[in-house]
């Protein structure tokens, strides 16, 4: 199992302290540093800066929003970042959610699976540097009866095939990731409940005539190192409440649906009700400790070390951690401690 670090969504957190964490992960031998985007800082700019400040670690988007860019623009960005980083870029994509897609980007959140499939096909075609032609439901290139012509990408990526990851949480989305992507970006990944998700991935791989060999299962897991379990759980409760309660409407919240599938239907309903009523602290307090403990790495480092085999046995190949807010030196110490714990557990897969 390899290790990754996510820098999160940026915004006010895009600071030199955050970049210092990326450099520290690079020195520790982490496999990848990810950056996300919502409606603050964009992922590619952060990743370009991280790539310039590091030497070995891969840089990945987790994710670049599909409604925010045309497929050709995403391919241009991917090729540019792969070149600037010396072949270290991983392209993570996601459809975001209805609120961001329609409220921020002005793109209808309809047929997300179909749109994702077409999008990835166009991106991959563009990256082959063949003349771009595509005839789909959502994109037709060039536009018929217009002056456009099939153009060819002029930038050459370092690698012949830039790895594509999909952020997915529902059964059909996860199956699609298995079918068309090289990796899966998972959230609220609980080893105890991972069997169903891994089966969805295998079904997708089978559709594509492939096995799980070489496919990267890369969940993002909160990491909070400390002696007091309740204190460690506090930031994870707030993070969980934001997603289960606030990332969507009462009718459409994929993360809430996931918690229901995990067996937390009553808690998920209560968290959402409180959060959407503006009672954010109460919503966080309503997140069960068991949910936090199953989806995060919390507590003394020995406890975290003993938890790592469960992730490996559940199929994780890249364990990506997100860090709670705090002093940068403390965060660096957590990254170092996790590296040592993985080695102590006998799970390190060569250079991280």
C-alpha positions in Angstrom: 0.0 0.0 0.0 1.3 3.4 -0.9 0.6 6.8 0.7 -0.9 10.0 -0.6 -1.7 13.4 0.8 -4.5 15.7 -0.2 -4.2 19.4 0.1 -7.9 19.9 0.0 -9.9 22.6 -1.7 -7.6 25.5 -1.4 -9.3 28.9 -0.8 -7.7 30.4 2.3 -5.6 27.2 2.8 -3.5 27.8 -0.4 -0.5 29.0 1.6 3.2 28.4 1.7 2.6 26.2 4.8 0.4 23.9 2.6 3.1 23.8 0.0 5.6 23.0 2.8 3.5 19.9 3.5 3.7 18.8 -0.1 7.5 19.2 0.0 7.6 17.2 3.2 5.5 14.4 1.7 7.9 14.4 -1.3 10.9 13.9 1.1 9.1 11.2 3.0 8.5 9.3 -0.3 4.8 9.7 -0.6 3.4 8.5 -3.9 1.1 11.4 -4.7 -0.1 14.9 -3.6 -3.6 15.8 -4.6 -5.4 19.1 -4.9 -9.1 19.7 -5.2 -11.4 22.5 -6.3 -14.9 23.6 -5.5 -15.5 27.4 -6.0 -12.3 28.8 -4.6 -8.8 28.1 -5.9 -8.5 25.8 -9.0 -6.6 22.5 -8.8 -4.3 23.0 -11.8 -2.7 26.2 -10.6 -2.0 24.7 -7.2 -0.6 21.5 -8.7 1.7 23.4 -11.1 3.2 25.2 -8.1 3.5 22.0 -6.1 5.2 20.3 -9.1 7.7 23.1 -9.3 8.5 22.7 -5.6 8.9 18.9 -5.5 11.1 16.3 -7.2 9.6 12.8 -7.1 6.0 12.9 -5.8 3.2 12.7 -8.3 0.7 15.5 -8.5 -3.0 14.8 -9.0 -6.3 16.5 -9.3 -8.9 15.2 -6.9 -10.7 16.5 -8.7 -10.9 18.8 -11.7 -14.6 19.5 -12.2 -16.1 18.2 -15.4 -18.7 21.0 -15.7 -16.0 23.6 -15.3 -14.0 22.9 -18.4 -14.5 21.5 -21.9 -12.9 18.1 -22.4 -10.3 19.6 -24.8 -9.4 22.2 -22.2 -8.9 19.5 -19.6 -6.7 17.5 -22.0 -4.6 20.6 -22.7 -4.2 21.2 -18.9 -3.3 17.5 -18.3 -0.7 17.5 -21.1 0.8 20.8 -19.8 1.0 19.6 -16.2 2.5 16.2 -17.3 5.2 18.1 -19.2 6.0 20.6 -16.5 6.1 17.9 -13.8 8.3 15.5 -15.9 5.6 12.9 -16.2 4.1 13.1 -12.7 0.6 14.2 -13.3 -2.6 12.1 -12.5 -5.9 13.4 -13.8 -8.7 13.0 -11.4 -12.2 14.0 -12.6 -15.6 14.3 -11.1 -19.0 15.7 -12.0 -19.2 17.7 -8.7 -22.8 18.1 -7.5 -26.0 19.8 -8.7 -25.5 22.9 -6.6 -21.9 23.6 -7.9 -22.6 22.4 -11.4 -25.7 24.5 -11.9 -25.1 27.3 -9.5 -21.5 28.0 -10.2 -20.7 26.7 -13.7 -24.2 27.1 -15.2 -24.2 23.5 -16.5 -27.2 21.3 -16.0 -26.6 18.3 -13.8 -28.2 15.8 -16.0 -27.1 12.3 -17.2 -23.8 12.5 -15.1 -22.7 9.0 -16.0 -23.2 9.5 -19.8 -21.5 12.9 -19.6 -18.6 11.4 -17.7 -18.1 8.6 -20.2 -18.1 11.0 -23.2 -15.8 13.4 -21.4 -13.2 10.8 -20.7 -13.4 9.5 -24.2 -12.7 13.0 -25.6 -9.9 13.7 -23.2 -8.2 10.5 -24.0 -8.6 11.0 -27.7 -7.2 14.5 -27.5 -4.2 13.2 -25.5 -3.3 10.8 -28.4 -2.7 13.9 -30.5 -5.0 12.6 -33.2 -7.3 15.1 -35.0 -10.2 15.6 -32.6 -13.6 14.2 -33.9 -16.4 13.1 -31.7 -20.1 12.4 -32.2 -21.9 12.0 -28.9 -25.1 13.1 -27.1 -23.4 15.9 -25.1 -20.5 16.9 -27.4 -20.1 16.9 -31.2 -16.7 18.0 -32.4 -16.3 19.8 -34.7 -19.7 21.5 -34.5 -21.6 20.5 -37.6 -22.1 23.0 -40.4 -19.7 25.5 -38.8 -16.2 26.7 -39.6 -14.5 24.4 -37.1 -12.2 21.6 -38.2 -10.6 18.6 -36.4 -7.6 20.0 -34.6 -4.7 18.2 -33.1 -3.1 18.8 -29.7 0.2 20.6 -30.2 1.6 19.8 -26.8 3.1 16.3 -26.3 2.7 14.8 -22.8 5.7 13.1 -21.3 3.8 9.8 -20.9 2.0 7.9 -23.6 -1.0 7.5 -21.2 -1.8 9.9 -18.4 -3.7 8.0 -15.7 -7.3 9.0 -15.3 -9.1 8.7 -11.9 -12.8 9.1 -11.2 -14.3 10.4 -8.0 -17.4 8.2 -7.5 -19.5 7.1 -4.6 -22.7 5.4 -5.9 -22.9 1.9 -7.3 -23.2 2.9 -11.0 -20.6 5.6 -10.7 -18.1 3.3 -9.0 -18.8 0.6 -11.7 -18.1 3.3 -14.4 -14.8 4.1 -12.7 -13.8 0.5 -12.9 -14.8 0.4 -16.6 -13.2 3.5 -18.0 -10.6 4.8 -15.5 -7.2 3.8 -14.1 -8.1 4.5 -10.5 -11.0 5.3 -8.1 -11.0 8.3 -5.8 -13.2 7.2 -2.8 -14.5 9.1 0.1 -15.9 7.8 3.4 -14.3 4.6 2.6 -14.8 2.1 5.5 -13.0 -1.2 5.2 -15.9 -2.9 7.0 -18.2 -1.8 4.2 -15.8 -1.9 1.2 -16.8 -5.3 -0.2 -19.8 -4.0 -2.2 -17.7 -1.1 -3.7 -14.9 -3.4 -4.7 -17.5 -5.7 -6.4 -18.9 -2.7 -8.3 -15.4 -1.9 -9.5 -14.8 -5.5 -10.5 -18.0 -5.5 -12.5 -16.8 -2.4 -14.3 -13.4 -3.9 -15.0 -15.1 -7.0 -16.4 -17.2 -5.0 -18.8 -13.9 -3.5 -20.1 -12.3 -7.0 -20.3 -9.9 -6.2 -17.5 -9.1 -7.4 -14.0 -8.2 -5.3 -10.9 -4.5 -5.7 -11.6 -2.9 -2.3 -11.9 -6.1 -0.4 -10.9 -5.5 2.1 -8.1 -8.0 2.1 -5.3 -7.3 5.5 -3.6 -9.6 6.5 -0.8 -9.1 9.8 1.0 -9.1 9.2 4.8 -8.9 11.9 7.5 -5.8 11.5 9.7 -5.8 12.9 13.3 -3.0 11.7 15.6 -3.5 12.2 19.3 -4.1 10.5 22.6 -7.7 11.7 23.2 -10.1 9.8 20.8 -13.0 12.2 21.3 -10.8 15.2 20.7 -9.4 13.5 17.5 -12.9 12.8 16.3 -14.1 16.4 16.6 -12.6 17.8 13.3 -13.7 14.6 11.5 -17.3 15.0 12.8 -17.4 18.6 11.4 -16.0 17.4 8.0 -18.5 14.5 7.9 -21.5 16.7 8.8 -20.5 19.1 6.0 -20.7 16.3 3.4 -23.6 14.3 4.8 -25.7 17.4 5.6 -24.5 20.2 3.3 -23.2 18.8 0.1 -26.5 18.7 -1.7 -30.2 19.3 -1.1 -32.6 17.2 0.9 -33.5 15.3 -2.2 -30.0 14.8 -3.7 -27.0 14.2 -1.5 -24.8 11.3 -2.7 -22.7 11.3 0.6 -25.8 11.0 2.7 -27.0 8.1 0.5 -23.7 6.4 1.1 -24.1 6.7 4.9 -27.5 5.2 4.6 -26.0 2.2 2.7 -23.5 1.8 5.5 -26.3 1.4 8.0 -26.5 4.9 9.4 -29.9 5.9 8.0 -31.3 7.5 11.2 -28.1 9.4 11.9 -27.7 10.6 8.3 -31.3 12.0 8.3 -30.7 13.8 11.6 -27.4 15.2 10.5 -28.9 16.5 7.3 -31.9 18.0 9.0 -29.7 19.9 11.5 -27.2 21.1 8.9 -29.7 22.4 6.5 -31.5 24.2 9.3 -28.2 26.0 10.0 -27.3 24.1 13.2 -23.9 23.1 12.1 -22.4 22.3 15.5 -25.4 20.2 16.4 -25.1 18.4 13.1 -21.4 17.6 13.8 -22.2 16.4 17.3 -24.8 14.0 15.7 -22.2 12.2 13.7 -21.8 8.8 15.4 -18.3 8.0 16.7 -18.5 4.6 15.0 -19.0 6.3 11.6 -15.9 8.5 12.3 -13.9 5.6 13.5 -14.7 3.5 10.4 -13.9 6.2 7.9 -10.9 7.9 9.5 -7.6 7.2 11.1 -7.8 8.7 14.6 -6.0 8.3 17.9 -2.5 7.3 19.1 -0.2 6.2 16.3 -0.1 2.6 17.6 -3.9 2.5 17.2 -3.6 3.9 13.7 -0.9 1.4 12.8 -3.1 -1.5 13.9 -5.9 -0.1 11.7 -3.9 0.0 8.5 -4.1 -3.7 7.6 -7.9 -3.4 7.4 -7.4 -0.8 4.6 -4.9 -3.0 2.7 -7.2 -6.1 3.1 -10.1 -4.1 1.8 -8.3 -3.4 -1.5 -6.7 0.0 -0.9 -3.6 0.5 -3.0 -3.0 4.2 -2.3 -4.1 5.5 1.1 -4.5 9.2 0.8 -4.8 11.2 4.0 -6.3 14.6 4.7 -5.0 16.4 7.7 -6.9 18.4 10.3 -6.2 22.1 10.6 -3.2 22.8 12.9 0.3 23.9 13.2 2.3 22.8 10.1 5.1 21.2 12.2 2.4 19.1 13.9 1.0 18.1 10.5 4.5 17.2 9.3 4.9 15.0 12.3 1.6 13.2 11.5 2.8 12.5 8.0 6.1 11.1 9.3 4.3 9.0 11.9 2.0 7.5 9.3 5.0 6.6 7.1 6.7 4.8 10.1 3.4 3.1 11.0 3.0 1.7 7.5 6.5 0.3 7.6 6.0 -1.1 11.1 2.8 -2.8 9.9 4.7 -4.4 7.0 2.5 -2.8 4.4 4.9 -0.3 2.7 4.9 -1.0 -1.1 8.5 0.2 -1.8 8.9 3.9 -2.2 5.7 5.6 -1.2 
